[in-house]
Amino acid sequence: MLITHGLSPQMGAQMELRDIEIFLALAEELHFGRTAARLHVTQARISQAIGQQERRLGGALFDRSNRRQIRLTPLGRQLRDDLTPVYAGLRDSLERARLAARGITAVLRIGLMPFNIAELHPYWKRFRELHPQWQLQIRPGSLTDPFAGLRTGDVDVLVAWLPVEEPDLIVGPALLVDRRILGVAADHELAERSSVPLDAFADHPQASAHLNLDYWEDQYLPFYTPSGHAIERSEFVADAGELINLVATGEIVHPFPGHVTRYWSLPHITWIPIPAMPTLTYALIWRADAETDAIRALAGTVRKIGPTRLDER
C-alpha cells in the first residue's frame, strides 16, 4: 500500500505502509537491533527500508555518527511528526474495516485494577452473548495513574475499587466485593499468625505507587492505624510484579484483595486474613463526556447479574 496523503510537500514521495511502520518504530527506539526485534525482521531489512526512504526523500533521516545510539535529523523529526497521525489514522481505519467484515461495529476497551479473575468472566461472557456487534478488549490498568487511560481515551471503562470521587468520571454498578489479606514472606515474623490487626501495620514497612490520590489510596491501604500511628510506605512500585517481589523477599508486607490467593499461589509467600480491614468494592468507571451505547449496555449487563461477593466465601 502506497501512502502520500497528509504529508508536507517535501515529504510527498510515495512510501509503503511497512516502510512507514519501520521508520516510526526506529524513530521511537533509536536502535536498529531493538527495532528489528520489535518488528520481527532482520536489521538488514531495517537498514534497507531506511536507506530507500532517504534516497527517495533526498536527505538523511537519522544521524548514525554515534555507534551506540542513532538520532533523528531535522528532516527525520519532521517526517516523524507528519507521519505519526497519518499512520495512526490509517491503522485505525484498517482495523475498523477488519472488524466490520466480522460484523463488529465497535470495540469496548476495559481496563482492570483487579486481575481478570474467573469471577469476572460471567460479565464478559454475558455481554458478548447479548451484544456480538461490540468486541471486548480487556487489559490491566495502571497502578501509577489509574484514571489516565479513561481521560486520554485509551480505555473506555475502568474496573477500580471505590470510592472514586472524580468530577469528570461516572461510578457505575459494582462487579466484585472482596475481603482483605496480608501478604508476607514465608519466613516473616507475622507468617505464623492466623490474623493480623490493623495496628500491627505500623510496625512493618509497606509499598505504594505514586498515585497522588490520597482518598483512593487510603481505601486500599490506610495512612494511619486505628490508634493513630503512621503506616510507612518505604517503597514505590510501578506494577504488581514489583510489589509481589518485595513481599517475597521480606522487604515489605502488603495488603491485597483476597482473590490473589487463588492466582498467586507462591510457596514463599504466606497470606493472612485482616478481619478489621474494610472490604474492597470494584465497580465500573467511565468518563462522563464519553458515555456510549456500548458502555450503557455493559453497565446494564453488570446490574442484571449483580455483584459477586468474594468476601462471603
N, C-alpha and C positions, 0 to 999 in steps of 0.2 A: 504494500500500500504506500503510495506517494503522498507526502504532505507538503502543501505550500501555504494554505490558508492561515492567517493570523501572524505571519512572520513580517518583520520590518523589511523594507525594500532590499537592503543589502543582504538579508538572510533568505532571499527568495529562491535559492536553489532547491531543487526537489530533493527530498530526503525520505528514505524508507522508514516505516514505523519502528522496525527493530533497531535501526541506527539511532533514532531519537532516544529509544529506551537505553541503549548503550551509552550515549553521550550523557544523558541525565543521571544515570547511575554513577558514571565516572566522575561527573561534576560534584556528586554528593560524597562519594567515597574518597576521591583524590588518590586512588591507589589501584593500579592495574590488577594486582593479584586479588584484592578483595572484591573488585567489580566482577572479575571473571567467576569467582566462587559464587557470588550473589546471583549472577545470571546463568550459571551452569554452562559456561562456554570457556574456551581457551583464552589465555592472554593474547595470543596471536590474533584471535578474532576481534578482540577489543582494539588492539593496535591498528588492525586493518580498517575497521569501521571508522575510527577517529581520523586516520590518515586520509581516507576517501572524503570525509566531510571537510577536512581542512583544504584539500585540493579543490573541491567544488566551490568553497567559500573564498578561497584565495588568501587565507591567513591562518595563523596558529590559534588553536582553541585552548591549548594547555602549555604552560611553561614547564619543560622537562629538565631544566638545568640542575635541579636538585634531585639526586638519585633516590633519596629516601621518600620524598613526597612531592608530587606534582602540584601545580597551582593553575587556576583558571587565568587566562589572559583577559584583558578588557573585552576582546571580541567574544571569548568564551562566556564571560559573565553576561554579556548582552544576549547571546544566543540562549543561555540557560533561562534567563528571565522571560524571553519571548516564547520559548518552547514549553515551559512548565504548565501554564494554563491551557495551551492548545492540546498538549498530550493528555492532561487530566480530563479535559472535556471529551476528547475522542475515546479515551479508555472507558469513561463512564457511559458514553453512547453505545459502544460495542457491548458492554456488559448488560445494559438495558435491553438491547436487541436480543442478546443471547437468552435472557430471562423471558422476554416476550415470546420467543419461539417455543418456550416450555409452558406458556400460559401463565407466567408470573408477571404481575404488573408493577410490583414494588418490593423492596427489601426493608424489613424492620430489624434494625440493629439494636441488640440488647447488651449492655454492659453489666457484669455481675460483681458485687463485692463478696458474696459467699462463693464457694466453689459451685460448679454446675452439678450439684449432687442429684442423686436419683430422685429425691423427694420433689425436685422442681420439674422433672421431666413430664409429669402428667399435665402441667400447664402448657408446656410447649407442644406436646402431642395433641391435646385437645384443640389448641389454636390452629395447628396445621390441618387438622381434620375439618374444622369449620371454615377455614379461610385459605384454601390451597392457592389462591391467587397472590398471596403475600408470603414471601420467603423470610424465615427467621435466621438471623446470624447472631450467634451468642459468643461473646468474648469476655475475658476477665477485665474487671475495672481497674482503675489506677489507685494505688494506696496514697500517693503523694498529692494528687489533685483530683479528688473523686468526681467532682461535678464539671470538670473542664471538658470532657467528651461531649456532654449534653450541650454546653454553651458554644462549642466550636462546630457542632453538627456532626461529629464523628460517630456518635451513637444517638439513637432516638429515645431510648428508655434505659434507665439505670435501676438495678435492684440493689438497694442500700438499706442499712439499718436506720431506724428512726431514733430521735426526731430529726427531720430535715426542715430547717426554718430559713429557706432562701426565698426571697420575694419573687424571683423570676421562675421558680420551679413549683410544679404541682405534685402533691403527695397523693398517690393513688392507693388502690387496695393492697392489703398485706398478703404475702405469699407464705411466710415462714416465721414461726416463733421458736426460738431455740434457747436452751439453757446455757450456762457458762461453766467452763472448766479451766483449770490452770495447767499449762504445760511446763514441766520441769525436767531437767536431765535425770536419768535413772539413778544416778548416784548423788543427787542433790539432797540436802538435809530435810527437805519437805516431802521427798518421794514416798516415804512410808506412811504419810498421813492419809486418813480416809476422807478428809475435807479440809478446806482452808478458809479461815475468816478473812474478811477484807482488811482488818487491821494488820494482818501479817504482811500485807503488800509493802508496807513502809520499810520493812527490813531487807528487801531484796530489790535489786535494780530491774527495771523493765525496759522496753523499747517503744519507739513511736515512729511515725512518719512525719515529715514536715508539712503538716496539714493546714495550719493557721485557721482551724475551725474548732475552737475550744469547746463549744457546746456539743458538737458532734463527737469529738474525741472523748469527751468526758463521759458520754454514754457507754462507750466501749471500754475505756479504762479511766476511772476517776482520777482527778489530780490530787485528791485528798482522801484519806481513810475516814470512816465514820467518827473516829476520835480526833480528827483534825490534823493528822500527820501527813506530810507531803509524800506522794508516791513518785519516786525518782525515775525519770527517763534518762538512762545513761547511754543509750544507743539510738541512732536514727537509721531506719531501713527504707528501702525503696520498693521491696516486693516481699511476698510471702516466703520465698526461698531463703532470703537473708534472715528473716525472722526465725524460721524454724531451725536454721543452722546455729544461731546464737543461743537458742534454748537447748539444743542438743549438746553444745559444748559447755553448758553450765554457766555461761557468762550472764544470762538473764533468766528470769522466769516470766511467763506472759500468759494473760487470759485469752481464751479462744471461744468461739461458739462450739457447742457440743458436737456438732456433726463432723468435726475434724477427726474424732476418734475412729471413725469408720473409713476415713480416706487418707489419714496419715498414721497408719499403724506401724510405728517405728519402735524397735526393741530398746533403743537407748533414750526414749522419752516416756515419761510417766504422766498420765492425765489425772487430775484430782478435781472433784466437784467443788464448786464455790457456791454453796446454798444461799448466801446473803446477797449475791450479785444479781441485779435485775436481768431478766431475760432480754434477748435481742429480738426485735421485730423487724423483719425485712419487708419492704414494700416497693411498689413500682414508683419511679420518679421520672417526670419528664418536663420539658421546657414549656411554659405556659403559651408562648407565642409560636410553638412548633407542633401543636397537637394535630394529629391526623386521624383519619378513619381507622387506620391500622392500629394506632395506639389505643383509641377508644375500644376497638374490638378486643385487643389483648386485655385491657382493664376489665371489660365485661366478662371475658373468659375466667379471669382470676377471681372476680367476685362470685361467679356462679359456682366455682369449685370450692372457694373458701380457703382460709389459711391452713397450712399444715402445722400441727403442734408437736414439734420435736421435744419440747420441754416436758411433756407428759409421758414420754416413753422411757 
